[in-house]
Amino acid sequence: MNRWLGKLDRNAVFVQGWLAVRPRWAAAFLVTLCLALNLPGLASLPVTDRDEARFAQATKQMLETGDFIDIRFQDDPRYKKPIGIYWLQSLSVAALSPGDLTQIWAYRVPSFLAILASVLLTWWAARPLFGRRNALLAAVLLAAALAVNLEARLAKSDAALLACIILAQGALGRLYLLRRPPRETVGIAAAFWIALGLGILIKGPVAPAVAFLTILPLAIYDPHRAWLRSLHIPWGIPVLLTIVLPWFIAIGITSDWEFFRLSLGQDFFSKIQSGQEKHWGPPGYYLILFWWTFWPGALIATGGAALWLWRNRMHRRPLFLLAWIIPFWLVLEATPTKLPHYILPIYPAIAIGSAWILREVLLPNTISGRTYKQAVALWVFVAGLQALFLALLHIKFKVAPSPALILLALLFGLTAFATARAAWDRQFHAALVTGVISAGLLYVAAFRVALPSIDPIWVSQQTAQIAAALRPCSSTPMVLTRFREPSAIFLLGTNTKVEDENAALQALRNGEADFGVFNADAFNRIAPQSEPLPQLLACINGFNTPRGKKLRLHVLTMKAPEAFAGCPVPERFRCPSNQPGGRP
């Protein structure tokens, strides 16, 4: 294997150099890489709870109502994030799936395209500052990162935000490092302010915060501050306001200024003060998760690289990367509310720094290879945990792995071992190639094969399949009781009723709903109040992933069984025959 890895290492260096001087081929290579890494599972992975389903449902209601100013989830305002991602998703769905607004893949296309743009923008941002070869390596490291691939498959705002931040930071890096006269930087400054404006429309103050936290240490530690004039602040801020003010004024008027109270008061500031929605984490949370969220590139971005950057912090290129990474990271670690994707805005800088050190520092043996040998064991441990997670899912839910999954697992194990062996022998370009291949195999296995096949974790999809079978025999919306996840609303329809058990029973009795979804133990509580007894139409066994609890649901109706004779429930949802009369 050593000989094969050595040959792969030399060939990887040659191909990298060949692509680096051919921008069109390099761009085509990065696009192909993103397609291979990000597309598997984009359409087959069911809608996830809860953020993705909330974003998608709010967009769906915009398309249904034609109101592209207000943001609502059913009848409730959804004033947590600005409008940008909803507009992007609306355009995507209107173009790709106008006849069926429940196709979640159409809502995910903007995230996929934003990740593709983020990879290309990382390459663009690093080329004039760190060299063509380093830029290409950095783009590959970002494209392969697990957290980036997760966001490419979710209909949320974070992928689009990442693209805006990289554009702004790439422009800022050019203004700081290239030091051109202000009259020659108008275009780059315009890109900076436009990116910040778009970032605000996507996710509020995050993009300006990253930029400000980068500029502040640069202005403090670098005595040469003339470059700040190249930001063209006197006309840059008006450009930004021109982008963001029209919608903010419109939503303020539409919501009677309630948007600002909820988005800033209840969402933004509450995250700073306490762990919102049980998403609390201790300081060091992102440092611990880094090996998972930036896998497989974490093998390259180890403590030795970070130490070298810190020792050379007074040089402008390391200083720019550290200014991009450290302040924002520290702010996130100090904030009580923590989620793995919050750290994404600094990953392009980590990718650029890792590629730069790999090419120009580590290979000439400036950093001891012992650091990387120690990292190999941790990298293999994380890779093993991810494979173990998929195995445990199949064991827990008693789902037999498919032959395709077994083959992918074997190939993943082989490439992961090759990555560890190559890194141990300091053949880092070979390790990068096999590491990216192992990541691609993992993403296909997880997002395309394993997760979509485990039915119990997709309770909303099962409920929607039952509703689709019964719909020809019903003209009323379904009513939900305790199981009321956003994904169910998205799949069942905006007019789906959400009630407590007594109100749901009354709706069935009054004919306001033909069938409802109840917890399996609900019958014993509601039967004494009900005459006639509800009829049992279907049973669902599943697992409520957001709550981490097993579920057994019953679909009940007050109508006679004959009313649904022409709409048979799929066999796998039929209840045990030991329930006489079709009653629970």
N, C-alpha and C positions, 0 to 999 in steps of 0.2 A: 504493500500500500504506500510505503514511503516514496518509492519511485514514481508511482502514479500521481500522488499528491504534489511531488516536486514538479512534475511536468505540467500539472494543472495550474500550479502557482505561476510558472513562467508564462504559460499561455494566457492566463488572466491578466498579467501585467502587460503583455503585448496587445491584447484586445482592448484593454483600457486605454493604452496610449493611442491606439488606432482610432478609437471612438472619440477621444478627447479633442483631437484636432479636426474632427468632422462633425460640426454642430448638428447638421440635419440627421446624420446617422445616430448621433448620441440621443437626440430628441426622440427619434423613432424607437430606439432601444428602450428608453425610459417609459414611453407610452406602452410598448409591448409588455414590459415588466409589470406595470400597473394593471394592465388588463389581466395578466396571468395571476397576479396576487389578489386583486380586489373583486373580480367578477364572480368567482365561484361562491354560490350561496346568495348572491344579490337578489335573485328572484325566488329561490326555493326556500329561503329562511322565512318563516312566518313573522308577522308583525310582533314586535317585542314590547313588553311593558317595562316601565310606564312612560318614560319620556318620549320614546319614538311614537307610541300610539297617540299620545296627546298632541304632538306636533302634527302628525298626519291627520288626525280627526279635525283639528282646527283648520288646516288647509282644505280639507274636504268640505267643511261647512262654508268656507269662502267660495268655493266653486259652486256649491249648491245654491247659495244666496246671492252671489254676485257682489257681495260686500267685501272689498279688498282693503278696507281701512281698519275696521274693528276685528278683534281676535276673540273667538269664543269657542268654548267646549260645551256643546249642547247649549243650555241657556245661561251658563256661567261665563263671566269674562275671564280670559286667559291673558292677564297682563303681567307676565313674568319676563318675556323677551320681546324685543322690537319685531318689526314686520318683515325684515329682509328674507329670512329663510322661508317664510310662508309664501312670499311672492315667487321665489325660485321654485318651490315645490308646485305651486299652482301652474306656473308655466310648463313645468315638466309633465304634470299629469294631463293638462289640457292638450299637450302635443302628443303624448305617448299612449294615454289610456282614457280618452274622454268618455267612452261608453261604459266604463266600469271603474268607479272611484274607489273601489276596495283593493285594487292591485297595488300592494305596498311597494313593489319594485319601482314603480313610476315615481313614488315619493323619494326613493333612495337615490335616484339618478343624480340629483344635484350634489349630494354628498360624495358620490363616486367621482364625479367630474371635479369637485373641489379638491379631493385628495390627489387626483391626477395633476391639477393645476399646482398644488402645493409642492409636489415632487419636482415639476418642471421649474417652478419659481425658486426652489432651493438651489437647483443647478444654475439658474440665472443669477441668483444673488451671490453665489460663491465664486463664479468664474473670474471676474476681474479682481477679486480681493484675495483669493487663496489659490488660484490656478485652475486650469481646465481639468486636470486629472483629479484633483481634490474635489472639485465641484461635482464631477460625475460620481465619485465614491460616496459623497455626502448624500446625493439624491437617492442612490441605491439603498443606503442605510435607512433613510427616512421611509422609503417606499416599503421596506420589509418589516418595519416596526409593527408589533402586534397591536398596540393601541391605535395606530394609524389605520390599520386594516379593519379594526372593529368599527371605527367611525365611518369608513368608506361604505359600510353595509347598514348604516342606521340613518333613518330620516330625521336627523337632528341638525342643530345649528353649528356644532363644533368643527366640522370639516370645512364649511364655508368660512368660518372665523379664522381657521388656521391659514387658509389661502390669503386672506386679507392681511393677516399679521406678517406673513413672510414677504409679501409685496412691500409693505411699509418698512419692515426691518431691512430688506434688501436695498431699498432706496436710501434708508438712513445710513447703512454701511458704506454705500458709495459716497454719500455726502461727507462722512467723517474720514474715511480712509483715503479717498482719491484726492481730496483737497483741491478741487477746481475752483476758479473764481465764481462768485455768485451768479454772474451773467450767463455762465455755461451750465448752470444746474437747475434751470427753470423746469425742464421736463421731469427730472428726477424728483424735484421738490413737489411738483404737481402730483406725481404718482404716489408720493408719501401721503399727502393730504387726502387724496381721493381714496386711497386704501383705508385710512383711518375713518373717513366718513362712511364707507361701505361696512367697515367692521362695526361701527356704532349701530348701523341699521340691522346688523346681524345679531349682535349680542351686547349692546350697550357699551359700557366703559372699558371693556377688557382690552381691546386693541390700543386705545390711547394710553391705558395704564402700562402696557408692555413698552410702548415707545418712550413714555416719560421716565419709567424706571431704568431704561437703557441710557437715555440722554443724561440723566442726573449724575451717575458716576463718571461718565465720560467728561462732563464739564468740570467735575471736581478733581479728578486725578490727572487729566491732561491739561497742562497750562496753556496750550495753544487752542484758544476757543474761537478763533476767527471763523472756523467752519460753520458755527451756529448761524451766521448770516445767510448761509446757503439754504437754510430751511425756508426762507422767505415767509416768515410768520405774518407780516402785515397783510399779505393777500392769501396766504395758505389757510388761515383760520376762516376767513369768509368763504373760501371754496368748500371747506368742510361743512360749514353751517348751511350752505346752499344745498348740500346733499341731504342733510339730516333734518333740517327744520320743517320742510313741508309736511312730512308725515307726522312728526311729533306734534305739530300744531293741530293737524287734522284729528289725530287720536285724542289729543287733549280736549278739543271741542266735542268730539263724538262721545267720549266717556265722562264728560263733565270733570275732566282733569283727574279722574280716578286712576287712570293708567299710571301716572307718576307716583301716586301714593302706594299702589300695590307693587309696581316693578322696583321702585327704589326702596320704599319702606319695608314691605313684607318679604321681598325676594333678596335684593342686593344687601341691604344693611343687616338683615337677619342672618344671612350667611356669615357675615363678619363677626356678629356677636355670639352666635351659638351654632351648634351642628344642626342644620335644617333638615327636616324629614329623615331624622336618624342617620344622616350621612356625616357622622362625626369621625374624626381620626386624630391621633396624637401627633405631635411634632416628630418628624422623621418618617411619616407615612409614605411620602413620595420617594424618599431615598430607598426605602425597603421595596416598594413596588417597582422601582426603576428596572430591576433585572427582568421583570415580567413585561412591563409596558413597552420597554425599548428592545425587547428580545426580537431577533437574534443579535442586533447590533451592539447590545450591552457588552458582548465579549470584547469589542474593540474599545468602547468608551469606558475604561476602567479607571480605578484610582490613580494609576500611574500617569495617565493622560491628564486627568484633572490636576494633579500635583504639578506637572510640567507647565500647564497653562498658568497656574497661580504663581509659580516662581518667575514667570516671564510676563506678569501682569502689567508692567509699565511699558511694554512694547504695544504698539497700537492695535495690531491684529488680535493678540490674546486679550487685550483690554476690552475690545469691542465684544468678543464672544462672552467674556465673563460678565460684562455689563448687561448683556442680553439674558444670561442664564441666572446669575446669582440673586439679584434683587427680587425678581418675580418669583423665583423658587422659595426664597425666604418668606415672602408675603404669603404664599400659598401654605407653607408649613405652619405659619402663625395663625392662619384662618381656621376656625373650628370646623366649618363645613368642608368636607373633602370628598372628592370623587376622582377616580383614576384619570379621566380625560382632562381635568383642569390643567394638568402640567404640559399638555400638548404644545402650547405656544413656544416653549423653549427647546423642544426636541430638534427643530431644524438647526439651531445653533450647536447643540450637542453633536448632531450628525456632521456638521461642517468641521467642528473641532476634532472629532474623532478621525475623520478622513485626513485632515491636515497632519495630525500627529502620526497616523499610520504611515503616511507617505514620507514625511520629512524628518521625523524624530525617532520613531520606534525602529524603523528599518535600519538606520545607521547605528543602532544600539545605544542611543542616548539614554533610553529608559531600559532598566533591567527587564529581561524577559520573565523573571521570576513572578512579577506581578501578574502577568498574563497566564502563567502556568497555574497560579492560585485561582485565577478567574475561570479557568476551564472547568474545574469541578463544580463551581456554582452554576455555570452555564448549562452543563449537563443535567444538574439537579433540576433547574427550572424547566428544561426541555422534558425531562422525565415526569415532572408534575403535570404538565399539560397533557401528555399522553395518558397519564394515570387518571386525570379528571374525566376524560372521555370514556375510559374503561369503566370507571365507577358509575358514571351515568347509565351505561348499559346494564350494569349489574343491579343498580338500585331499582331501575324501572323494568327489569326483566325483559330487555329487548336484545335479541341476538344480533351481534355485529354482522354486517353484510360482508361478502367476499371482497368487495371493493375496499371497504374500510380496513380489513385485515391486511390487504396488499399495501395500502397507503401507510399503515402503521409499520410494516416491515421496512418499507423504503425510507420512512421517516427515521427509524432507528439507525439504519445504515448511514444515511447522510449526516445525522447528528453525531454519530461516532466519528465519521470522517472529518467533520468540522472540529471536534475536540482534538483529534490526532494532529490535524494540520496546525491548529493554534499552538498546541504543545511544542511542535517542532519549528515554531516561528514562521510558518508558511501562511502568512496572514491573508494574502490574496486568494489562495486556495480555500482557506477557512471562510472567507467572505462568500465565495461562490457556493460552496456546499451549505453554508448557513442559510443563504437566501433560498436555496432549493429546499432545504428542510422546512423553512418557514412556509413556502408555497405548498408543500405536501400537507403540513399541519392545517393550513387554512382550508384546503380542499376537503380534508378529512373532517374538520370540525363544522364548517359552515355549509358545505354542500352535501355531505354524506351523513354524518353522525347526528347533529342537532335536529335537522328537519325530520329525521326518522323516529325520534323519540316522542311519540304522540302525547303521553301524559303531561308533558310540560307545556303543551299548546292547547290549553283548555278552551280559550276563546275560539280557536279554529274548529275544535270539535263542536262547540255550541253553534257556530255559524253553519256547519255542515248539517246539523239537525234542523236548524231554522230553514235552510234552503230546501230540505226535503219536505218540510211541512208548509212552506210558503204558498204553494198552489191551492191549499185548502184553507187559507187564512187571509184575512184582509186587515188585520190589526198588528201593531208592533209587538214584539216580545217584551216581557217585563222581567227585569233582573232583581234579585234580592241581595243576598250577602255577597255573591260573586258579581262584582261590578267593575272589573278592570277596564281601563281605557281601550284596550285592544278589542274587547267585546263590543263596545259602543262603535268602534270604527268598522268592525266587520258586520255587525247586525243592522246598523243604520242610526242616523242622528236622532230619529224619533223613538228610539228604544227607551222604554220607561225604566227608571231606577227607583225602587220603592222598598220600604221595609216589608216584612213578610205579611203582616196584616193588611196593609194597603194593597200589596200585590194580590192577595187572595180576594180582596174586594173588587179589584179591577177584573179578575177572572170571572167573578160572580156577576158583575154588571155588564160583561161583554165588551169592556174597554180593551181587553187583551184576550186572545184565544189561548195562549199558553205562556207559562212563566217558568223561570229557572229558580229552584229552591235548593237549599242544602238538604241532604238526604234525611237528616233528623228533624226537618221542619214539620213533617206530616203529623208527628205526635203532638206538636204544639198547636197546630192550626186545625186539626181534625175536629176537636170538640166545637169549634166555632163554625164549622162548615157543613152545610147540608144543601145539595148532596155532596158526597165525598169527592175530592178531586180524582181524576183518572191519571194514571201514570203512562206517559208516552215514551220516555227514553231515560236512560241512565248514563252518566258520564263519570268515569273514574280518572282522576288526574292529580296534578300537583300545582298549586298556586305559587309560582316562582317568586314574585315580589314578597309574599308573606312567608315563604318557606314552609308551607303546610300542605298536607294531603287534602284532597277534595273528593267528595262523592256528591254529585248533583243529580237532582231529579227534574225532568221537564214534565210539568203537570198541566192539566186542562180541566175545565168544568164541562166541556162538551162531551157528548156521547162518543164512544169509540168509532161509531159509523161515520162521524163527521170527518175523520182523517183516514178512512179506509182507502181512499185513492192516493194517499201520500205516505207510503210506507217509510218508516225510519230505517236507515241503514242497519244491517244485521248487527254490527259490532256495538251499536248503541242500545240494543234491545235489553230490557231488564230481565233478571232471572225469572224463570217460569214458576218459582215457588211463591210468587206474589199473586194470589188468586184475584180474579176479576180485574187484573191490570192495576191493582191498587198497591201502594207501598205498604 
